[in-house]
């Protein structure tokens, strides 16, 4: 765990001051940090002509951190990436395909994942252990390697540092929009960029990241420091989203640091560490919220904040239970101010809670105080719940623990999309 303010407290208790530590780069992308290029193309895995093969390339081996899905059935590309990162905690090429997960595909799937790594190493003239591989799409179908390998060979012609558009399009599956963010922060008097891109819309549940996330930075930071920070930030961002309660077989978040920013190595003792942590957190939080907002069939983003728990861990467990409740999600879809579904979720979260001291707010509307109903304007509450952002605030009044998480409403379209995912 990093010293100083925890990311949890930094975000929830210090949002106003946090934003002053960095600035958003409006036209920034995954290639804004020095040393990075990216690209994508259509190789034929998808029935449409949208890009289905993408890559991030650093001009030199980048310090790399990664977190992986906790699903026991981990896809072959995750094994390959773990092995690559383990050699010297560096990657130079991050390869990704959409349209096929290469998961539950047996020994042939593993051979295909290694073949993808070797092909990318040859295409970009790097050692195989400097290549990471990840896939997303349908589970249980072998990759069409006769399309993938020629596509990888053609990737160098499609790599550039103009923007991340081609890469972002290449990683999408049922996503409706690309998810991309870039910020600038001052470290040692020098401008440092942190950028991110992600995909995720369905099979999303807080159990690591349950998505594909890619973060690049030109920060001069070592692999151990980057891994520690990614672990901490993942717990309070990517681990705090849910769409449908399902954890995927493929998902990971990878952070790569080129180290091209000209200052002394960055660590928790650096005077600008808090600013860097805040910026890194913002990128991760932005991507996590974008995934929840783009949940399959979703019409609203739900944000749940819990205060007054006995610990941050307890608060996180309660947040996850609320945002994962199908009843809560359905009530939000129907704009029904049914706070009983929230209190019921709190009560089944398996955490110590005083049943006589709970407060609940929907936006600025108090609906429960000290566990007793409060008379409120039903029409005003319904109007609030019809907005595209719905916030629930829960105060348990039992400790100092805090947490925030994000989900989405449950709609008819979610069933329609997933009833015909393969067809």
VEXDREN-2710 file (C-alpha; in Angstrom, 1 decimal):
% VEXDREN-2710
k/r/px/py/pz
1/UNK/0.0/0.0/0.0
2/UNK/1.3/3.5/-0.9
3/UNK/2.1/5.9/1.9
4/UNK/0.2/9.2/2.4
5/UNK/-3.4/9.5/1.6
6/UNK/-5.0/6.3/0.4
7/UNK/-6.6/6.6/-3.0
8/UNK/-10.0/5.9/-1.4
9/UNK/-9.7/9.0/0.9
10/UNK/-8.0/11.0/-1.8
11/UNK/-11.0/10.6/-4.1
12/UNK/-14.0/10.7/-1.7
13/UNK/-12.8/13.2/0.8
14/UNK/-10.7/15.4/-1.4
15/UNK/-12.3/15.6/-4.8
16/UNK/-12.2/19.4/-4.9
17/UNK/-8.5/19.7/-4.3
18/UNK/-7.6/16.6/-6.3
19/UNK/-8.7/18.2/-9.6
20/UNK/-6.3/21.0/-9.1
21/UNK/-3.3/18.6/-9.2
22/UNK/-3.6/17.8/-12.9
23/UNK/-5.4/18.9/-16.1
24/UNK/-7.4/17.0/-18.7
25/UNK/-6.0/17.0/-22.2
26/UNK/-9.0/17.5/-24.3
27/UNK/-7.5/16.0/-27.5
28/UNK/-5.3/13.6/-25.7
29/UNK/-5.2/9.8/-26.3
30/UNK/-3.4/6.6/-25.5
31/UNK/-0.4/7.9/-27.6
32/UNK/0.0/11.3/-26.0
33/UNK/2.6/10.1/-23.5
34/UNK/6.1/10.3/-25.0
35/UNK/7.3/7.1/-26.7
36/UNK/4.0/5.5/-27.6
37/UNK/2.3/4.7/-30.8
38/UNK/-0.8/2.7/-31.5
39/UNK/-3.0/1.5/-34.3
40/UNK/-5.6/-1.0/-35.5
41/UNK/-7.0/-2.7/-38.6
42/UNK/-9.8/-5.1/-39.6
43/UNK/-8.3/-8.6/-40.1
44/UNK/-11.6/-10.5/-40.5
45/UNK/-12.5/-11.8/-37.1
46/UNK/-15.7/-9.6/-37.0
47/UNK/-18.5/-9.9/-39.5
48/UNK/-18.5/-6.1/-39.8
49/UNK/-15.6/-4.1/-41.2
50/UNK/-14.9/-2.4/-37.8
51/UNK/-11.3/-2.9/-36.6
52/UNK/-10.7/-6.1/-34.7
53/UNK/-6.9/-6.1/-34.3
54/UNK/-5.0/-3.4/-32.4
55/UNK/-1.6/-2.7/-30.9
56/UNK/0.2/-0.3/-28.5
57/UNK/3.9/0.0/-29.2
58/UNK/6.5/1.8/-27.1
59/UNK/9.8/2.9/-28.6
60/UNK/11.7/1.1/-25.8
61/UNK/10.8/-1.5/-23.3
62/UNK/8.4/0.0/-20.8
63/UNK/8.0/-0.8/-17.2
64/UNK/4.8/-2.7/-17.0
65/UNK/2.2/-3.5/-14.3
66/UNK/-0.9/-5.7/-14.8
67/UNK/-3.8/-7.1/-12.9
68/UNK/-5.9/-10.1/-14.2
69/UNK/-9.3/-11.5/-13.9
70/UNK/-10.0/-13.8/-10.9
71/UNK/-12.2/-16.1/-13.0
72/UNK/-10.8/-19.6/-12.5
73/UNK/-11.2/-20.2/-16.3
74/UNK/-8.5/-17.8/-17.5
75/UNK/-8.1/-17.4/-21.3
76/UNK/-4.9/-18.4/-23.0
77/UNK/-3.7/-14.8/-23.7
78/UNK/-3.6/-14.1/-20.0
79/UNK/-1.1/-16.9/-19.5
80/UNK/1.1/-15.6/-22.3
81/UNK/1.0/-12.0/-21.0
82/UNK/1.8/-13.2/-17.4
83/UNK/4.8/-15.0/-18.7
84/UNK/6.0/-12.1/-20.7
85/UNK/5.7/-9.6/-17.9
86/UNK/7.3/-11.9/-15.4
87/UNK/10.6/-12.0/-17.3
88/UNK/11.7/-8.4/-16.5
89/UNK/8.4/-6.6/-15.8
90/UNK/8.6/-4.8/-19.1
91/UNK/6.6/-4.8/-22.3
92/UNK/7.2/-3.0/-25.6
93/UNK/4.2/-4.3/-27.6
94/UNK/0.7/-4.9/-26.4
95/UNK/-1.4/-6.8/-28.9
96/UNK/-5.2/-7.2/-28.7
97/UNK/-7.9/-8.7/-30.8
98/UNK/-11.7/-8.5/-30.5
99/UNK/-14.4/-10.7/-31.9
100/UNK/-12.9/-13.9/-30.3
101/UNK/-11.9/-14.4/-26.6
102/UNK/-9.6/-17.4/-27.3
103/UNK/-10.9/-18.7/-23.9
104/UNK/-11.7/-22.4/-23.1
105/UNK/-10.0/-23.4/-26.3
106/UNK/-7.6/-26.0/-24.8
107/UNK/-4.0/-26.6/-26.0
108/UNK/-4.7/-25.2/-29.4
109/UNK/-5.8/-21.9/-27.9
110/UNK/-2.5/-21.7/-26.0
111/UNK/-0.6/-22.4/-29.2
112/UNK/-2.5/-19.7/-31.0
113/UNK/-1.8/-17.2/-28.2
114/UNK/1.9/-17.9/-28.3
115/UNK/1.8/-17.7/-32.1
116/UNK/0.3/-14.3/-31.9
117/UNK/3.0/-13.2/-29.5
118/UNK/5.8/-14.5/-31.7
119/UNK/4.2/-12.9/-34.8
120/UNK/4.0/-9.5/-33.1
121/UNK/7.6/-9.9/-31.9
122/UNK/8.7/-10.5/-35.5
123/UNK/6.6/-7.7/-36.9
124/UNK/7.9/-5.1/-34.5
125/UNK/11.5/-6.5/-34.2
126/UNK/11.4/-7.1/-30.4
127/UNK/12.0/-10.1/-28.2
128/UNK/8.9/-12.3/-27.6
129/UNK/9.0/-11.7/-23.9
130/UNK/8.4/-8.0/-24.6
131/UNK/5.0/-8.7/-26.2
132/UNK/1.7/-9.0/-24.3
133/UNK/-1.4/-10.5/-25.8
134/UNK/-5.0/-10.2/-24.9
135/UNK/-8.3/-11.1/-26.6
136/UNK/-12.0/-10.4/-26.2
137/UNK/-15.2/-11.7/-27.7
138/UNK/-17.0/-15.0/-27.9
139/UNK/-15.8/-17.8/-25.6
140/UNK/-15.1/-21.4/-26.8
141/UNK/-14.3/-20.8/-30.4
142/UNK/-10.8/-21.2/-31.9
143/UNK/-9.2/-18.1/-33.4
144/UNK/-9.1/-17.8/-37.2
145/UNK/-5.3/-17.8/-37.3
146/UNK/-5.3/-17.6/-41.1
147/UNK/-6.7/-14.1/-40.6
148/UNK/-5.0/-13.1/-37.4
149/UNK/-1.4/-13.8/-38.5
150/UNK/-1.5/-11.8/-41.8
151/UNK/-3.2/-9.0/-39.8
152/UNK/-0.4/-8.9/-37.3
153/UNK/2.2/-8.8/-40.1
154/UNK/0.4/-5.7/-41.5
155/UNK/0.0/-3.9/-38.2
156/UNK/3.4/-1.9/-38.4
157/UNK/2.0/-0.1/-41.4
158/UNK/-1.0/1.1/-39.3
159/UNK/0.8/2.3/-36.2
160/UNK/1.2/6.0/-35.6
161/UNK/1.2/8.7/-32.8
162/UNK/-1.5/11.0/-34.2
163/UNK/-4.4/9.6/-32.0
164/UNK/-5.8/6.5/-30.5
165/UNK/-8.9/6.2/-32.7
166/UNK/-7.9/3.1/-34.7
167/UNK/-6.8/1.3/-31.5
168/UNK/-9.9/2.2/-29.6
169/UNK/-12.1/0.9/-32.3
170/UNK/-10.2/-2.3/-32.5
171/UNK/-10.9/-3.3/-28.9
172/UNK/-14.7/-2.9/-28.9
173/UNK/-17.2/-5.7/-28.8
174/UNK/-20.8/-4.8/-27.8
175/UNK/-19.6/-1.3/-26.7
176/UNK/-21.5/1.6/-28.2
177/UNK/-18.7/4.1/-27.6
178/UNK/-15.0/4.2/-27.3
179/UNK/-13.6/4.9/-23.8
180/UNK/-10.5/7.1/-23.8
181/UNK/-8.9/9.8/-21.5
182/UNK/-5.7/11.7/-21.1
183/UNK/-4.4/14.0/-18.3
184/UNK/-1.3/16.1/-17.8
185/UNK/0.4/16.5/-14.4
186/UNK/3.5/18.4/-13.3
187/UNK/6.3/16.2/-11.9
188/UNK/9.6/17.7/-11.0
189/UNK/8.7/20.8/-13.0
190/UNK/8.1/18.7/-16.1
191/UNK/4.8/17.8/-17.9
192/UNK/3.9/14.1/-17.6
193/UNK/1.0/12.5/-19.4
194/UNK/-1.1/9.6/-18.2
195/UNK/-3.6/8.2/-20.8
196/UNK/-6.0/5.3/-20.9
197/UNK/-8.3/3.4/-23.2
198/UNK/-10.7/0.6/-22.3
199/UNK/-13.4/-1.7/-23.5
200/UNK/-16.2/-3.2/-21.6
201/UNK/-20.0/-3.3/-21.8
202/UNK/-21.2/-6.7/-20.7
203/UNK/-19.9/-9.5/-18.4
204/UNK/-18.8/-6.8/-16.0
205/UNK/-18.6/-7.3/-12.3
206/UNK/-16.1/-6.0/-9.7
207/UNK/-13.7/-8.9/-9.3
208/UNK/-10.4/-7.3/-10.6
209/UNK/-11.4/-5.3/-13.6
210/UNK/-13.6/-7.5/-15.7
211/UNK/-12.8/-5.5/-18.8
212/UNK/-9.7/-4.7/-20.9
213/UNK/-7.9/-1.6/-19.8
214/UNK/-4.7/0.0/-21.1
215/UNK/-2.9/2.8/-19.4
216/UNK/0.2/4.5/-20.8
217/UNK/2.4/7.1/-19.2
218/UNK/5.8/8.7/-19.9
219/UNK/6.4/8.9/-16.1
220/UNK/9.9/7.8/-14.9
221/UNK/8.5/5.1/-12.6
222/UNK/9.8/1.6/-11.9
223/UNK/7.8/-1.6/-12.3
224/UNK/7.4/-2.3/-8.6
225/UNK/6.1/1.2/-7.8
226/UNK/3.7/1.0/-10.8
227/UNK/2.4/-2.4/-9.8
228/UNK/1.8/-1.2/-6.3
229/UNK/-0.1/1.8/-7.5
230/UNK/-2.1/-0.2/-10.0
231/UNK/-3.1/-2.7/-7.4
232/UNK/-4.3/0.1/-5.0
233/UNK/-6.2/2.0/-7.7
234/UNK/-7.8/-1.1/-9.2
235/UNK/-9.4/-1.9/-5.8
236/UNK/-11.3/1.4/-5.7
237/UNK/-12.0/1.9/-9.4
238/UNK/-12.2/-1.1/-11.8
239/UNK/-13.1/-3.3/-8.9
240/UNK/-16.0/-1.0/-8.0
241/UNK/-18.1/-1.4/-11.2
242/UNK/-20.7/-3.8/-12.2
243/UNK/-23.2/-4.3/-15.1
244/UNK/-24.5/-7.8/-14.7
245/UNK/-22.6/-9.6/-12.0
246/UNK/-20.6/-11.8/-14.4
247/UNK/-16.8/-11.9/-14.2
248/UNK/-15.1/-12.6/-17.6
249/UNK/-12.4/-15.1/-18.5
250/UNK/-10.2/-12.7/-20.3
251/UNK/-10.0/-9.4/-18.6
252/UNK/-7.0/-7.4/-17.5
253/UNK/-5.6/-4.0/-17.0
254/UNK/-2.1/-3.2/-18.2
255/UNK/-0.1/-0.1/-17.4
256/UNK/3.0/0.8/-19.3
257/UNK/5.5/3.5/-18.4
258/UNK/8.0/4.6/-21.0
259/UNK/10.2/6.5/-18.5
260/UNK/10.9/9.3/-21.0
261/UNK/10.0/12.2/-18.7
262/UNK/13.2/13.9/-17.7
263/UNK/13.2/13.8/-13.8
264/UNK/14.4/11.6/-11.0
265/UNK/12.6/8.3/-10.6
266/UNK/9.1/8.7/-9.2
267/UNK/8.2/6.9/-6.0
268/UNK/6.1/7.5/-2.9
269/UNK/8.8/9.6/-1.4
270/UNK/8.8/12.0/-4.3
271/UNK/7.2/15.4/-3.4
272/UNK/4.9/15.1/-6.5
273/UNK/3.8/11.6/-5.7
274/UNK/0.4/12.7/-4.5
275/UNK/-0.2/14.6/-7.7
276/UNK/0.8/11.6/-9.8
277/UNK/-1.4/9.3/-7.8
278/UNK/-4.4/11.6/-8.1
279/UNK/-3.9/11.8/-11.9
280/UNK/-3.5/8.0/-12.2
281/UNK/-6.6/7.5/-10.1
282/UNK/-8.6/10.0/-12.3
283/UNK/-7.7/8.1/-15.5
284/UNK/-8.8/4.8/-13.9
285/UNK/-12.0/6.2/-12.4
286/UNK/-12.9/7.8/-15.7
287/UNK/-12.5/4.5/-17.6
288/UNK/-14.4/2.5/-14.9
289/UNK/-17.3/4.9/-15.0
290/UNK/-17.4/5.0/-18.8
291/UNK/-17.7/1.2/-18.8
292/UNK/-20.5/1.2/-16.3
293/UNK/-22.3/4.0/-18.2
294/UNK/-22.0/2.0/-21.5
295/UNK/-23.4/-1.2/-19.9
296/UNK/-25.3/-3.3/-22.4
297/UNK/-28.7/-1.8/-22.8
298/UNK/-28.1/0.8/-20.1
299/UNK/-29.7/4.2/-20.0
300/UNK/-28.3/5.5/-16.8
301/UNK/-25.1/5.5/-14.7
302/UNK/-25.7/4.7/-11.1
303/UNK/-23.2/6.0/-8.5
304/UNK/-23.4/4.7/-4.9
305/UNK/-21.4/6.2/-2.1
306/UNK/-21.3/4.6/1.4
307/UNK/-19.9/6.4/4.4
308/UNK/-19.8/5.6/8.1
309/UNK/-18.9/1.9/7.7
310/UNK/-16.6/0.2/10.1
311/UNK/-13.8/0.1/7.5
312/UNK/-13.2/1.0/3.8
313/UNK/-13.4/-2.8/3.0
314/UNK/-16.8/-3.0/4.6
315/UNK/-18.0/0.0/2.8
316/UNK/-16.8/-1.4/-0.5
317/UNK/-18.7/-4.7/0.1
318/UNK/-21.9/-2.8/0.8
319/UNK/-21.4/-0.6/-2.3
320/UNK/-20.9/-3.7/-4.5
321/UNK/-24.1/-5.3/-3.1
322/UNK/-26.2/-2.2/-3.8
323/UNK/-24.9/-1.6/-7.4
324/UNK/-25.1/-5.3/-8.2
325/UNK/-28.7/-5.7/-7.0
326/UNK/-31.1/-6.5/-9.9
327/UNK/-33.9/-5.0/-7.9
328/UNK/-32.1/-1.7/-7.4
329/UNK/-31.0/-1.6/-11.0
330/UNK/-34.6/-2.3/-12.2
331/UNK/-36.0/0.4/-9.9
332/UNK/-33.7/2.9/-11.4
333/UNK/-34.7/1.9/-14.9
334/UNK/-38.3/2.4/-13.9
335/UNK/-37.6/5.7/-12.0
336/UNK/-39.2/4.1/-8.9
337/UNK/-37.9/5.7/-5.7
338/UNK/-38.1/2.4/-3.9
339/UNK/-35.5/2.9/-1.1
340/UNK/-36.5/-0.4/0.4
341/UNK/-34.5/-2.2/-2.2
342/UNK/-31.4/-0.2/-1.2
343/UNK/-31.9/-0.9/2.6
344/UNK/-32.5/-4.6/1.8
345/UNK/-29.2/-4.8/-0.2
346/UNK/-27.3/-3.2/2.7
347/UNK/-28.8/-5.7/5.1
348/UNK/-27.7/-8.7/3.0
349/UNK/-24.1/-7.5/2.3
350/UNK/-22.8/-9.5/5.2
351/UNK/-21.2/-6.5/7.0
352/UNK/-21.7/-5.1/10.5
353/UNK/-24.4/-2.4/10.3
354/UNK/-26.5/-0.8/13.0
355/UNK/-30.1/-1.2/11.7
356/UNK/-31.2/1.9/13.6
357/UNK/-28.7/4.5/12.2
358/UNK/-28.9/4.4/8.4
359/UNK/-29.4/7.5/6.3
360/UNK/-30.2/7.3/2.5
361/UNK/-30.3/10.1/0.0
362/UNK/-31.3/10.0/-3.7
363/UNK/-29.4/12.9/-5.1
364/UNK/-30.3/15.7/-2.6
365/UNK/-33.6/14.0/-1.6
366/UNK/-33.5/12.5/1.9
367/UNK/-35.6/9.3/1.9
368/UNK/-34.4/7.6/5.1
369/UNK/-33.0/9.1/8.3
370/UNK/-31.8/7.1/11.2
371/UNK/-33.5/4.1/9.5
372/UNK/-36.9/5.8/9.6
373/UNK/-38.9/6.8/6.5
374/UNK/-38.9/10.5/5.5
375/UNK/-41.8/12.0/3.7
376/UNK/-40.5/13.2/0.3
377/UNK/-41.9/14.5/-3.0
378/UNK/-42.5/11.3/-5.1
379/UNK/-42.8/13.4/-8.3
380/UNK/-39.5/15.1/-7.6
381/UNK/-37.8/11.8/-6.9
382/UNK/-39.2/10.2/-10.1
383/UNK/-38.0/13.2/-12.1
384/UNK/-34.5/12.8/-10.6
385/UNK/-34.4/9.1/-11.3
386/UNK/-35.2/9.8/-15.0
387/UNK/-31.9/11.6/-15.4
388/UNK/-28.8/9.8/-17.0
389/UNK/-26.9/10.0/-13.7
390/UNK/-28.4/8.7/-10.5
391/UNK/-26.5/9.0/-7.2
392/UNK/-27.3/7.2/-4.0
393/UNK/-25.6/8.3/-0.8
394/UNK/-25.7/6.0/2.3
395/UNK/-24.4/7.0/5.7
396/UNK/-24.3/4.1/8.1
397/UNK/-23.1/6.3/11.0
398/UNK/-21.0/3.6/12.4
399/UNK/-17.4/4.3/11.6
400/UNK/-14.9/6.0/9.3
401/UNK/-15.1/3.6/6.3
402/UNK/-16.0/5.1/2.9
403/UNK/-16.3/3.8/-0.6
404/UNK/-17.9/4.6/-4.0
405/UNK/-18.8/2.4/-6.9
406/UNK/-20.6/2.6/-10.2
407/UNK/-23.2/0.5/-12.1
408/UNK/-26.1/0.9/-14.5
409/UNK/-29.8/0.2/-14.8
410/UNK/-31.1/-3.1/-15.9
411/UNK/-33.2/-2.8/-19.1
412/UNK/-35.1/-4.8/-21.6
413/UNK/-32.3/-4.3/-24.1
414/UNK/-29.8/-6.1/-21.8
415/UNK/-31.8/-9.3/-22.3
416/UNK/-32.2/-8.7/-26.0
417/UNK/-28.4/-8.2/-26.5
418/UNK/-27.3/-11.2/-24.5
419/UNK/-30.0/-13.5/-25.8
420/UNK/-28.4/-13.4/-29.2
421/UNK/-24.7/-12.6/-28.4
422/UNK/-23.2/-15.3/-30.7
423/UNK/-25.7/-14.7/-33.5
END
